[in-house]
Amino acid sequence: MVASAAGPEGRTGAFEVLLVEDNPADQRLLREELSCTDRIAELHTVSNGHQALSFLRRQDPFSEAPTPDLIILDLDLPGIDGWEVLSEVKEDPQLRRIPVIILTGSANETDVTRSYDLHANGYITKPMDPDGYCELVRAIGDFWLRVATLAHQPDPRG
């Protein structure tokens, strides 16, 4: 039996996804592939860790940002790196229930272990070819947006 994809409070509507990725080509590929699902309200994209934390905390210029249902996070970011973003998200009581999927170029076992030690919900190495990337993005969308039941995200605005 497949778990319900109903999100917070039995919601069966679209999901909000935050992509934290500095590579425009990877941003474009993910946007194109996730647009094929009817479950996404919007894919929000930021290019560095500082923007990601500002988005999640609804700080300027993201004061009206939604709380994402899923975060897809690259580790190799300019400024505040993905490690620090992951750590801060998972230490914050208002953000820690948001699933964080690491999508990065590194297949290094140390990086995988460190990600799970910081409570990442998944670790995926980016494929080298566009077809593999498309399959991967579809699998992420199928599981997190159709199969998994996500926890209610409290509204940080109170």
Backbone as ProteinMPNN parsed JSONL, in Angstrom:
{"seq_chain_A": "MVASAAGPEGRTGAFEVLLVEDNPADQRLLREELSCTDRIAELHTVSNGHQALSFLRRQDPFSEAPTPDLIILDLDLPGIDGWEVLSEVKEDPQLRRIPVIILTGSANETDVTRSYDLHANGYITKPMDPDGYCELVRAIGDFWLRVATLAHQPDPRG", "coords_chain_A": {"N_chain_A": [[0.841, -1.181, 0.0], [0.557, 2.214, -0.795], [1.771, 5.089, 0.807], [-0.13, 7.903, 1.803], [-0.072, 10.941, -0.041], [-0.949, 13.151, 1.084], [-0.407, 16.161, 2.604], [0.343, 18.509, 5.219], [-2.281, 18.707, 7.53], [-3.944, 17.017, 6.055], [-3.781, 17.947, 3.475], [-4.052, 17.848, -0.006], [-3.187, 19.228, -2.116], [-0.953, 21.28, -4.083], [2.644, 21.39, -3.679], [5.254, 23.276, -2.08], [8.515, 23.858, -3.074], [11.851, 24.356, -2.186], [14.719, 25.091, -3.865], [18.109, 25.041, -3.45], [20.672, 26.033, -5.072], [23.508, 26.818, -6.942], [24.212, 26.542, -9.587], [23.166, 27.491, -12.696], [22.389, 25.783, -14.841], [21.724, 23.353, -13.586], [19.63, 24.291, -12.023], [17.772, 24.937, -14.032], [17.32, 22.391, -15.254], [16.165, 20.973, -13.102], [13.889, 22.514, -12.616], [12.49, 22.207, -15.066], [11.979, 19.414, -15.114], [10.532, 18.95, -12.716], [8.325, 20.429, -13.262], [6.667, 18.838, -14.645], [5.051, 17.476, -12.934], [1.88, 17.507, -11.295], [1.753, 18.333, -8.735], [3.218, 20.452, -7.716], [3.216, 23.66, -6.471], [4.935, 25.783, -6.662], [8.313, 26.188, -7.572], [10.823, 27.408, -5.79], [13.789, 29.163, -6.095], [17.025, 29.672, -4.892], [20.376, 30.961, -4.825], [22.476, 30.724, -3.05], [23.734, 29.98, 0.29], [23.198, 31.988, 2.18], [20.969, 33.33, 1.082], [19.19, 31.175, 1.162], [18.805, 30.719, 3.93], [17.714, 33.197, 4.616], [15.35, 33.111, 3.115], [14.038, 30.912, 4.334], [13.707, 31.907, 6.891], [12.154, 34.014, 6.446], [13.158, 36.602, 5.962], [14.016, 39.877, 4.737], [14.851, 39.854, 1.322], [12.653, 38.185, 1.385], [10.252, 38.223, 2.813], [7.612, 37.435, 2.421], [7.737, 34.799, 1.787], [6.772, 31.381, 1.297], [6.565, 28.597, 3.606], [8.597, 25.999, 2.767], [7.728, 22.7, 1.586], [9.588, 20.88, 0.996], [13.11, 20.755, 0.782], [15.672, 21.036, -1.52], [19.003, 20.671, -1.632], [22.17, 21.84, -2.505], [25.558, 21.137, -1.649], [27.909, 22.51, -2.183], [28.19, 25.637, -2.115], [28.39, 29.195, -2.704], [29.734, 31.421, -0.227], [27.861, 31.027, 2.636], [27.882, 27.67, 3.123], [26.338, 24.529, 2.005], [26.474, 22.715, 4.125], [26.313, 24.273, 6.439], [23.799, 25.446, 6.066], [22.147, 23.134, 6.144], [22.689, 22.269, 8.774], [21.717, 24.46, 10.298], [19.008, 24.464, 9.568], [18.131, 21.965, 10.565], [18.56, 22.307, 13.264], [16.774, 24.19, 14.024], [13.731, 24.581, 15.635], [11.392, 25.316, 14.258], [11.872, 24.714, 11.651], [13.021, 22.203, 11.319], [11.473, 19.936, 10.655], [11.118, 19.981, 7.961], [11.779, 18.144, 5.126], [15.055, 17.585, 3.938], [16.836, 17.183, 1.096], [19.907, 16.267, -0.037], [21.486, 17.196, -2.914], [24.057, 16.8, -4.813], [27.365, 17.13, -6.279], [29.286, 15.504, -5.177], [30.425, 12.256, -4.394], [31.685, 11.368, -2.249], [32.317, 9.386, 0.54], [32.686, 10.436, 3.1], [31.344, 12.874, 2.925], [28.735, 11.952, 2.528], [28.24, 10.57, 4.941], [28.579, 12.672, 6.794], [26.45, 14.338, 6.021], [24.171, 12.778, 6.71], [24.684, 12.588, 9.433], [24.126, 15.176, 10.128], [21.451, 15.122, 9.899], [20.228, 15.016, 7.351], [17.656, 14.154, 5.034], [18.009, 12.636, 2.845], [20.511, 11.679, 0.467], [21.865, 12.409, -2.552], [23.802, 11.843, -5.397], [24.61, 13.92, -8.057], [23.829, 12.99, -11.347], [25.887, 12.538, -14.286], [24.969, 12.773, -16.88], [22.343, 14.278, -18.882], [19.97, 12.689, -19.248], [20.063, 10.857, -17.118], [19.911, 12.672, -15.05], [17.35, 13.699, -15.421], [15.772, 11.41, -14.881], [16.425, 11.064, -12.207], [15.424, 13.426, -10.994], [12.716, 13.1, -11.466], [12.277, 10.829, -9.877], [12.77, 11.873, -7.315], [10.672, 13.727, -7.165], [8.463, 11.977, -7.457], [8.667, 10.356, -5.126], [8.838, 12.195, -2.839], [6.766, 13.985, -3.323], [4.544, 12.54, -3.984], [4.402, 10.01, -2.715], [5.438, 10.03, -0.014], [4.348, 10.963, 3.274], [4.161, 14.043, 4.643], [5.203, 15.94, 7.522], [3.299, 18.316, 9.427], [4.047, 21.689, 8.948], [4.875, 24.19, 11.11], [3.751, 27.57, 11.06], [6.117, 30.03, 10.85], [5.489, 32.654, 11.296], [3.72, 32.762, 13.258]], "CA_chain_A": [[0.0, 0.0, 0.0], [1.316, 3.447, -0.904], [1.401, 6.099, 1.796], [-0.831, 9.068, 1.248], [0.728, 12.129, -0.286], [-1.586, 14.283, 1.75], [0.555, 16.853, 3.448], [-0.162, 19.051, 6.451], [-3.72, 18.79, 7.731], [-4.631, 16.28, 5.011], [-3.728, 18.675, 2.214], [-3.722, 17.049, -1.184], [-2.867, 20.191, -3.161], [0.411, 21.416, -4.554], [3.708, 21.557, -2.703], [6.263, 24.313, -2.259], [9.852, 23.279, -3.029], [12.956, 25.311, -2.22], [15.957, 24.582, -4.443], [19.28, 25.849, -3.106], [21.594, 25.568, -6.11], [24.141, 27.961, -7.602], [24.462, 26.251, -10.994], [21.95, 27.779, -13.472], [21.979, 24.634, -15.655], [21.04, 22.421, -12.687], [18.351, 24.932, -11.678], [16.882, 24.8, -15.183], [16.944, 20.986, -15.391], [15.238, 20.6, -12.045], [12.62, 23.223, -12.853], [11.813, 21.578, -16.203], [11.506, 18.077, -14.77], [9.501, 19.015, -11.685], [7.123, 21.07, -13.799], [5.822, 17.791, -15.228], [4.138, 16.958, -11.923], [0.784, 18.408, -10.969], [1.748, 18.524, -7.293], [4.055, 21.564, -7.292], [2.669, 25.004, -6.611], [6.003, 26.635, -7.137], [9.689, 25.863, -7.245], [11.543, 28.621, -5.407], [15.214, 28.912, -6.273], [18.016, 30.627, -4.397], [21.676, 30.572, -5.354], [23.516, 30.581, -2.03], [23.257, 29.641, 1.624], [22.63, 33.169, 2.851], [19.612, 33.5, 0.556], [18.372, 30.06, 1.637], [18.424, 30.975, 5.325], [16.81, 34.353, 4.609], [14.068, 32.613, 2.607], [13.422, 30.065, 5.348], [13.382, 32.728, 8.069], [11.308, 35.101, 5.929], [13.846, 37.877, 6.114], [14.093, 40.613, 3.477], [13.669, 40.254, 0.566], [11.76, 37.016, 1.326], [9.305, 38.329, 3.936], [6.345, 36.774, 2.078], [8.039, 33.451, 1.3], [6.06, 30.277, 1.949], [7.391, 27.558, 4.21], [8.637, 24.915, 1.784], [7.427, 21.335, 1.997], [10.776, 20.103, 0.682], [14.3, 21.53, 0.41], [16.695, 20.325, -2.287], [20.153, 21.481, -1.227], [23.528, 21.534, -2.939], [26.502, 21.398, -0.565], [28.966, 23.417, -2.635], [27.561, 26.935, -2.38], [29.224, 30.339, -2.331], [29.411, 32.021, 1.079], [27.387, 30.014, 3.577], [27.775, 26.437, 2.33], [25.209, 23.653, 2.271], [26.609, 22.105, 5.451], [25.798, 25.207, 7.442], [22.353, 25.549, 5.855], [21.557, 21.906, 6.674], [22.816, 22.294, 10.228], [20.808, 25.462, 10.861], [17.62, 24.011, 9.364], [17.82, 20.838, 11.438], [18.618, 22.753, 14.66], [15.704, 25.159, 14.248], [12.484, 23.86, 15.902], [10.347, 25.661, 13.298], [12.262, 24.284, 10.304], [13.645, 20.876, 11.279], [10.625, 18.884, 10.072], [11.145, 20.063, 6.497], [12.76, 17.204, 4.572], [16.163, 18.176, 3.18], [17.514, 16.24, 0.217], [21.176, 16.756, -0.554], [21.692, 16.877, -4.326], [25.377, 17.388, -4.96], [28.283, 16.458, -7.179], [30.225, 14.659, -4.441], [30.061, 10.902, -3.992], [32.622, 11.078, -1.176], [31.671, 8.732, 1.686], [32.726, 11.361, 4.236], [30.258, 13.84, 2.725], [27.477, 11.231, 2.738], [28.119, 10.34, 6.383], [28.379, 13.963, 7.468], [25.094, 14.796, 5.718], [23.223, 12.044, 7.55], [24.941, 12.988, 10.815], [23.45, 16.47, 10.312], [20.024, 14.814, 9.772], [19.658, 15.1, 6.005], [16.661, 13.109, 4.797], [18.453, 11.864, 1.697], [21.749, 12.143, -0.166], [21.875, 11.964, -3.945], [24.88, 12.386, -6.217], [24.115, 14.357, -9.367], [24.32, 12.218, -12.494], [26.68, 13.324, -15.229], [24.276, 12.965, -18.159], [21.008, 14.863, -18.724], [18.928, 11.671, -19.103], [20.135, 10.376, -15.737], [19.44, 13.76, -14.193], [15.892, 13.756, -15.555], [15.223, 10.281, -14.139], [16.633, 11.337, -10.793], [14.492, 14.467, -10.568], [11.378, 12.473, -11.438], [12.216, 9.949, -8.706], [12.623, 12.747, -6.142], [9.301, 14.231, -7.174], [7.525, 10.88, -7.205], [8.676, 9.933, -3.738], [8.549, 13.232, -1.847], [5.547, 14.734, -3.603], [3.414, 11.646, -4.231], [4.37, 8.842, -1.84], [5.712, 10.34, 1.393], [3.465, 11.815, 4.054], [5.01, 15.034, 5.292], [4.72, 16.487, 8.79], [2.796, 19.683, 9.418], [5.068, 22.709, 9.172], [4.304, 25.35, 11.79], [3.987, 28.859, 10.412], [7.036, 30.803, 11.687], [4.959, 33.991, 11.571], [2.88, 32.696, 14.455]], "C_chain_A": [[0.882, 1.238, 0.0], [0.82, 4.429, 0.132], [0.746, 7.28, 1.1], [0.123, 10.219, 1.025], [0.089, 13.356, 0.322], [-0.585, 14.896, 2.707], [-0.081, 17.33, 4.723], [-1.681, 19.128, 6.438], [-4.484, 18.123, 6.589], [-4.615, 16.959, 3.656], [-3.344, 17.751, 1.075], [-3.351, 17.957, -2.354], [-1.388, 20.203, -3.487], [1.386, 21.667, -3.41], [4.615, 22.718, -3.09], [7.63, 23.659, -2.091], [10.869, 24.411, -3.098], [14.186, 24.595, -2.748], [17.07, 25.555, -4.092], [20.419, 25.33, -3.978], [22.18, 26.77, -6.828], [24.407, 27.742, -9.084], [23.174, 26.477, -11.797], [21.471, 26.6, -14.324], [21.236, 23.609, -14.795], [19.69, 22.987, -12.249], [17.333, 24.706, -12.792], [16.401, 23.359, -15.347], [15.923, 20.576, -14.334], [13.878, 21.25, -12.241], [11.831, 22.547, -13.976], [11.22, 20.226, -15.827], [10.4, 18.106, -13.716], [8.227, 19.684, -12.188], [6.17, 20.047, -14.422], [4.845, 17.215, -14.212], [3.066, 17.987, -11.616], [0.746, 18.758, -9.49], [2.527, 19.758, -6.838], [3.358, 22.886, -7.532], [3.743, 25.9, -7.202], [7.347, 26.081, -6.694], [10.389, 27.188, -6.998], [13.023, 28.304, -5.472], [16.028, 30.043, -5.688], [19.386, 30.074, -4.744], [22.78, 30.445, -4.317], [22.89, 30.338, -0.658], [22.644, 30.81, 2.371], [21.196, 33.408, 2.389], [18.685, 32.398, 1.066], [17.89, 30.316, 3.055], [17.493, 32.177, 5.426], [15.422, 33.946, 4.134], [13.342, 31.84, 3.704], [12.985, 30.846, 6.583], [12.502, 33.919, 7.717], [11.882, 36.482, 6.234], [13.911, 38.544, 4.748], [15.154, 40.009, 2.575], [12.606, 39.147, 0.469], [10.692, 37.047, 2.415], [7.974, 37.637, 3.672], [6.552, 35.337, 1.591], [7.207, 32.402, 2.026], [7.054, 29.365, 2.668], [7.422, 26.387, 3.231], [8.269, 23.574, 2.407], [8.638, 20.435, 1.814], [11.893, 21.065, 0.309], [15.237, 20.595, -0.347], [17.933, 21.202, -2.224], [21.454, 20.958, -1.812], [24.456, 21.853, -1.772], [27.519, 22.462, -0.925], [28.337, 24.733, -3.082], [28.526, 28.058, -2.038], [28.781, 30.904, -0.981], [29.057, 30.95, 2.087], [27.152, 28.728, 2.779], [26.578, 25.593, 2.754], [25.267, 22.981, 3.629], [25.983, 22.999, 6.517], [24.288, 25.389, 7.3], [21.655, 24.332, 6.46], [21.573, 21.917, 8.199], [21.82, 23.267, 10.86], [19.353, 25.055, 10.703], [17.266, 22.936, 10.388], [17.921, 21.188, 12.928], [17.477, 23.699, 15.013], [14.375, 24.422, 14.461], [11.366, 24.158, 14.898], [10.652, 25.171, 11.895], [12.656, 22.815, 10.222], [12.792, 19.761, 10.7], [10.611, 18.914, 8.55], [12.181, 19.066, 5.986], [13.796, 17.946, 3.734], [16.855, 17.06, 2.415], [18.786, 16.902, -0.288], [21.284, 16.266, -1.992], [22.981, 17.578, -4.726], [26.249, 16.559, -5.888], [29.205, 15.469, -6.491], [29.642, 13.292, -4.114], [30.96, 10.439, -2.845], [31.878, 10.529, 0.044], [31.651, 9.637, 2.921], [31.603, 12.388, 4.131], [28.896, 13.195, 2.979], [27.234, 11.062, 4.237], [27.847, 11.639, 7.13], [26.963, 14.493, 7.234], [24.065, 14.102, 6.6], [23.443, 12.355, 9.032], [24.265, 14.317, 11.147], [21.945, 16.356, 10.051], [19.418, 15.14, 8.411], [18.684, 13.948, 5.844], [16.999, 12.244, 3.591], [19.712, 12.485, 1.123], [21.796, 11.547, -1.56], [23.028, 12.647, -4.671], [24.315, 12.726, -7.589], [24.684, 13.463, -10.46], [25.073, 13.135, -13.463], [25.937, 13.602, -16.537], [22.862, 13.506, -17.924], [19.89, 13.826, -18.558], [18.893, 11.12, -17.685], [19.617, 11.42, -14.768], [17.918, 13.832, -14.236], [15.222, 12.621, -14.786], [15.312, 10.513, -12.635], [15.621, 12.35, -10.264], [13.071, 13.917, -10.517], [11.223, 11.578, -10.211], [12.061, 10.764, -7.418], [11.183, 13.233, -6.052], [8.293, 13.145, -6.867], [7.498, 10.494, -5.736], [8.2, 11.037, -2.791], [7.232, 13.941, -2.082], [4.334, 13.844, -3.828], [3.284, 10.526, -3.193], [4.472, 9.215, -0.363], [4.598, 11.194, 2.009], [4.358, 12.76, 4.839], [4.364, 15.564, 6.558], [4.216, 17.917, 8.586], [3.943, 20.634, 9.73], [4.439, 23.889, 9.887], [4.648, 26.63, 11.049], [4.881, 29.693, 11.312], [6.509, 32.207, 12.016], [3.984, 33.975, 12.739], [1.494, 32.312, 14.256]], "O_chain_A": [[1.865, 1.291, 0.738], [-0.385, 4.594, 0.324], [1.05, 7.595, -0.051], [1.031, 10.443, 1.826], [0.542, 14.478, 0.094], [0.01, 14.199, 3.528], [-0.95, 16.653, 5.272], [-2.287, 19.56, 5.457], [-5.548, 18.6, 6.193], [-5.374, 16.571, 2.768], [-2.407, 16.961, 1.195], [-3.215, 17.479, -3.48], [-0.666, 19.249, -3.2], [1.0, 22.098, -2.323], [4.726, 23.088, -4.259], [7.882, 22.985, -1.092], [10.775, 25.303, -3.942], [14.646, 23.616, -2.16], [16.987, 26.745, -4.396], [21.047, 24.32, -3.664], [21.443, 27.649, -7.275], [24.795, 28.683, -9.775], [22.197, 25.751, -11.612], [20.266, 26.432, -14.511], [20.225, 23.057, -15.23], [18.718, 22.244, -12.119], [16.188, 24.333, -12.539], [15.211, 23.124, -15.555], [14.934, 19.91, -14.641], [12.841, 20.613, -12.055], [10.625, 22.339, -13.842], [10.081, 19.927, -16.185], [9.43, 17.356, -13.822], [7.163, 19.516, -11.592], [5.009, 20.354, -14.693], [3.898, 16.529, -14.597], [3.314, 19.191, -11.67], [-0.193, 19.411, -9.034], [2.492, 20.079, -5.65], [2.958, 23.197, -8.654], [3.49, 26.675, -8.125], [7.492, 25.573, -5.582], [10.526, 28.0, -7.913], [13.461, 27.277, -4.955], [15.765, 31.217, -5.945], [19.548, 28.869, -4.936], [23.909, 30.095, -4.662], [21.68, 30.473, -0.476], [21.677, 30.64, 3.113], [20.311, 33.659, 3.206], [17.521, 32.66, 1.369], [16.707, 30.152, 3.353], [16.572, 32.173, 6.243], [14.421, 34.393, 4.695], [12.166, 32.088, 3.969], [12.008, 30.486, 7.24], [12.15, 34.727, 8.577], [11.187, 37.388, 6.695], [13.867, 37.869, 3.72], [16.249, 39.688, 3.037], [11.76, 39.173, -0.425], [10.271, 35.993, 2.891], [7.273, 37.284, 4.62], [5.631, 34.731, 1.043], [6.964, 32.518, 3.227], [8.246, 29.373, 2.363], [6.372, 25.838, 2.901], [8.475, 23.347, 3.599], [8.712, 19.357, 2.403], [11.669, 22.058, -0.383], [15.554, 19.502, 0.123], [17.923, 22.337, -2.701], [21.802, 19.79, -1.64], [24.165, 22.753, -0.984], [27.946, 23.233, -0.065], [28.0, 24.921, -4.251], [29.387, 27.894, -1.174], [27.598, 30.867, -0.64], [29.863, 30.062, 2.364], [26.322, 28.7, 1.87], [25.897, 25.902, 3.731], [24.228, 22.703, 4.228], [25.23, 22.541, 7.376], [23.576, 25.476, 8.3], [20.684, 24.478, 7.202], [20.566, 21.605, 8.834], [21.159, 22.933, 11.843], [18.546, 25.275, 11.607], [16.205, 22.999, 11.01], [17.418, 20.441, 13.767], [17.245, 23.974, 16.19], [13.927, 23.708, 13.565], [10.477, 23.327, 14.711], [9.778, 25.207, 11.029], [12.623, 22.238, 9.134], [13.329, 18.731, 10.291], [10.141, 17.969, 7.918], [13.347, 19.138, 6.375], [13.461, 18.816, 2.929], [17.387, 16.118, 3.002], [18.741, 17.973, -0.895], [21.184, 15.068, -2.257], [23.002, 18.788, -4.95], [25.909, 15.429, -6.236], [29.849, 14.665, -7.165], [28.518, 13.18, -3.625], [30.989, 9.254, -2.513], [30.922, 11.14, 0.521], [30.698, 9.601, 3.7], [30.981, 12.733, 5.135], [28.011, 13.812, 3.571], [26.153, 11.374, 4.738], [26.979, 11.69, 8.001], [26.346, 15.037, 8.15], [23.189, 14.752, 7.17], [22.485, 12.383, 9.803], [23.879, 14.561, 12.29], [21.244, 17.366, 9.99], [18.244, 15.496, 8.317], [18.86, 12.889, 6.446], [16.343, 11.232, 3.346], [19.949, 13.683, 1.28], [21.769, 10.328, -1.726], [23.211, 13.861, -4.576], [23.624, 11.914, -8.204], [25.888, 13.208, -10.493], [24.902, 14.354, -13.444], [26.251, 14.572, -17.227], [22.254, 13.229, -16.89], [18.952, 14.062, -17.797], [17.819, 10.937, -17.113], [18.96, 11.09, -13.78], [17.272, 14.008, -13.203], [14.215, 12.841, -14.112], [14.386, 10.196, -11.889], [15.031, 12.147, -9.203], [12.31, 14.248, -9.608], [10.168, 11.566, -9.577], [11.299, 10.381, -6.531], [10.555, 13.16, -4.996], [7.361, 13.366, -6.094], [6.424, 10.323, -5.159], [7.258, 10.831, -2.025], [6.632, 14.451, -1.135], [3.207, 14.338, -3.859], [2.171, 10.141, -2.835], [3.667, 8.756, 0.448], [3.995, 12.033, 1.34], [5.212, 12.322, 5.611], [3.139, 15.634, 6.664], [4.661, 18.625, 7.683], [4.713, 20.409, 10.663], [3.551, 24.536, 9.332], [5.73, 26.746, 10.473], [4.477, 30.041, 12.422], [7.028, 32.869, 12.915], [3.482, 35.016, 13.162], [0.73, 32.236, 15.218]]}, "name": "protein", "num_of_chains": 1, "seq": "MVASAAGPEGRTGAFEVLLVEDNPADQRLLREELSCTDRIAELHTVSNGHQALSFLRRQDPFSEAPTPDLIILDLDLPGIDGWEVLSEVKEDPQLRRIPVIILTGSANETDVTRSYDLHANGYITKPMDPDGYCELVRAIGDFWLRVATLAHQPDPRG"}
